Amino acid sequence: LLLTLPGSDFDVVLGKYLGAVAIFTTSLFFSLIANYIVLSDLGNPDFGLLLSTYIGYFFVGLSMLAIGMVASVGWFTAMTLKNAAVVRAVGQVELLFTVASSIWLLGERVTRREVIGMTLVVAGIWLLI
């Protein structure tokens, strides 16, 4: 259906982004209202502070939606250039980055079983490539 539309690729991508922005904005608005109601029951909330916080959430959310779309373009480009199984296997490196950041930034402890699992993931990727 998308191929028969008289729009360009940019129009399709922009429409997808604006649709995601609309859904995100609606959910953020309902969250703002619900939080204000709960805080009003508990005391006297500062609506200006609450609203400015949600404006920050809004702009961070817009940037995260854009980053997610760029990441999707990267995945689809990689899958058109290489076999999908290879791309997914190399994509498992995300797991290693997540574990490494949790160790160095958050001070998480890694069990021996987790180290064995990560070693098997790396070995599988090297065998596949």
N, C-alpha and C positions, 0 to 999 in steps of 0.2 A: 504494500500500500504506500509506503514512503517513497518508493521509486517512481510512482505515478504522479506524485504531487508536483505542482509547478514551482516548488521552492528549491533553494540551494541547500547544500550541506550545512552552511552557516545558519540558515533559518531553522533547520532541524535541531542543531545543537543548541541554539539560543532558546528554542521552544522547550527543549528538555530541561535546560538550566532554569528557565523561568517557572516551569511547572514544579520543579524541586523547591525553588524559592517560595512559591505559593504554599506548598504543603508545609514547609519548615516554618514560615511566618505564621500560618494558622495555628500550628501546634504550639509555637512559642507564645502567641497571644493568649491561648487558653491556659497555658501554664502561668502566665503573668496574672491573669484574673484569678485563678485558683489560689496562687500564693498570696495575693492581696487579700482575698476573703479569709484565708486561714490566719494571716497575720493580723487582720482587723479583729478577729475573734480573740486573739491573744493579747492585743494591746493597741497602740496607736502607731502604725507603721509610717515611715517617711516614704511617701509615694514617689517623690523625686529621685531618691536614692534607688528605689526598686526599679523605676523606669530607666534610669541611666544604666543600671546593671544589665537590664534586658536589652538595651540598645547595643551594649558591648557584646552580649551573647549573639545578637542578630548579625553584627558585622563579622564576628568570628565564624558563625555558621555559614555566612555567604562565602567566606574564603575557603572553608572546609569543603563546601559543595563544589567550588571551582577546582580545588586540588583533586578531589575525588574524580571529577570528570576528566582531568588531564591524566590521572593515573589509569583510568579506563582506556583512554586513547593509547597509552603506552602498552597496556596488556593486549589490546586488539591488534596493534601494529606488530608486536612481537609474535603473536599467534599467526599472523599472515606471513611472516618471514621464516618461521621455524615450525617444527612439529609441535602441536599443542601439548603433548606429553612432556617434551623437553622444557617448554616454557613453564609449565606448572611445576616441574621438578625444581628448576632453578628458582622459581618463586618461593620455594620452601625456605630460601635464605631469609625471608621475612621472619620466620620463627627464630632463627639464630640471632638476628638483630634485636628482636623483642626480648629474648632471654638475656642477651648481653647488656642491653640498656636497663633491664630490671636488676641485674647484678650490680652494675657500676653506679647507676643513678639512685636506685631505691634500696640497695643493700640487701637484696634477696639472697637466701641461701639455696644453693643448687644441690639436689641429692645425687647420689651415684647413679641411680636409675635414669634420671634426666640427662646426665652427661652421656651415658651409654646411648640413649635415644638420639641425642643430638649428633653423636658420632656416627650412628647408623644413617641419619639423614644426610650428613655430609658425604659419607662413603657412597651412598646411593646416587647422589648427584654426580659425583666424580665418575662413577661407573657408567652413568647414563650419557654423560658428555663425552 
